């Protein structure tokens, strides 16, 4: 299977998951691909909520530790989290919103 077909299949798979499974998949990506880097710098994040908003999945997070007040938490780190979720889940309509 080529990369485009695999990405399309991933997108359809994620889009068709029940909400609880989407939540678990997002948590798994954060735990396996993101959290370790935040902890290494003395920070962390907590998923506050995940909501389906039309075609979008909105992931509400709260930064903890050194991430609180860090300038990159609302720019580079935030974009990195979004990119990683989109890439690993194969679904482009994911938004990460810090609260």
C-alpha positions as CSV (number, residue, x, y, z in Angstrom):
1,X,0.0,0.0,0.0
2,X,1.4,3.4,-0.9
3,X,1.7,6.3,1.6
4,X,-1.3,8.2,0.2
5,X,-3.6,5.2,0.4
6,X,-2.3,4.3,3.9
7,X,-2.9,7.9,5.1
8,X,-6.4,7.9,3.6
9,X,-7.2,4.6,5.3
10,X,-5.9,5.9,8.6
11,X,-8.1,9.0,8.3
12,X,-11.2,7.0,7.6
13,X,-10.4,4.6,10.4
14,X,-9.9,7.4,13.0
15,X,-13.0,9.3,11.7
16,X,-15.2,6.2,12.1
17,X,-14.0,5.3,15.6
18,X,-16.5,5.6,18.4
19,X,-15.8,8.7,20.5
20,X,-14.4,6.7,23.4
21,X,-11.9,5.0,21.1
22,X,-10.9,8.4,19.6
23,X,-10.2,9.6,23.1
24,X,-8.0,6.6,23.9
25,X,-6.1,6.9,20.6
26,X,-5.3,10.6,21.4
27,X,-4.2,9.8,24.9
28,X,-2.0,7.0,23.6
29,X,-0.3,9.3,21.1
30,X,0.3,11.9,23.8
31,X,1.7,9.3,26.2
32,X,4.0,7.6,23.7
33,X,5.2,10.6,21.6
34,X,4.8,13.9,23.4
35,X,4.6,13.7,27.2
36,X,8.2,12.4,27.6
37,X,9.6,15.5,26.0
38,X,7.6,17.8,28.2
39,X,8.6,15.9,31.4
40,X,12.2,16.0,30.3
41,X,12.0,19.9,30.5
42,X,10.2,19.8,33.8
43,X,6.7,20.2,32.4
44,X,3.7,18.1,31.5
45,X,0.2,18.3,30.2
46,X,-3.2,17.1,31.1
47,X,-6.1,16.4,28.8
48,X,-9.0,18.3,30.1
49,X,-11.6,17.4,27.4
50,X,-12.0,16.2,23.9
51,X,-15.0,17.4,21.9
52,X,-16.2,16.6,18.4
53,X,-17.0,19.9,16.7
54,X,-18.3,19.1,13.2
55,X,-15.5,17.6,11.2
56,X,-13.0,18.7,13.9
57,X,-11.7,17.0,17.0
58,X,-10.9,19.7,19.6
59,X,-8.4,18.6,22.3
60,X,-8.4,20.8,25.4
61,X,-5.2,20.6,27.4
62,X,-3.8,22.2,30.5
63,X,0.0,22.7,30.7
64,X,1.6,21.8,34.0
65,X,5.0,22.4,35.6
66,X,7.6,24.3,33.6
67,X,5.2,24.5,30.6
68,X,3.0,27.0,32.5
69,X,3.9,30.4,31.3
70,X,6.5,29.1,28.8
71,X,6.4,31.2,25.6
72,X,6.7,28.2,23.4
73,X,3.7,26.5,25.0
74,X,1.4,28.6,22.9
75,X,3.5,28.5,19.7
76,X,6.1,25.8,18.9
77,X,5.1,23.3,21.5
78,X,1.5,23.6,20.7
79,X,2.0,23.3,17.0
80,X,4.3,20.3,17.6
81,X,1.6,18.6,19.7
82,X,-1.0,19.2,16.9
83,X,1.3,18.0,14.2
84,X,2.2,14.8,16.1
85,X,-1.5,14.0,16.7
86,X,-2.4,14.7,13.1
87,X,0.5,12.6,11.8
88,X,0.2,9.6,14.1
89,X,-3.6,9.4,13.8
90,X,-3.7,10.2,10.1
91,X,-6.4,12.8,10.7
92,X,-5.8,16.4,9.8
93,X,-8.8,18.0,11.5
94,X,-7.4,18.0,15.1
95,X,-7.1,21.2,17.0
96,X,-5.2,21.5,20.3
97,X,-6.5,24.3,22.6
98,X,-4.7,25.2,25.8
99,X,-6.9,26.4,28.6
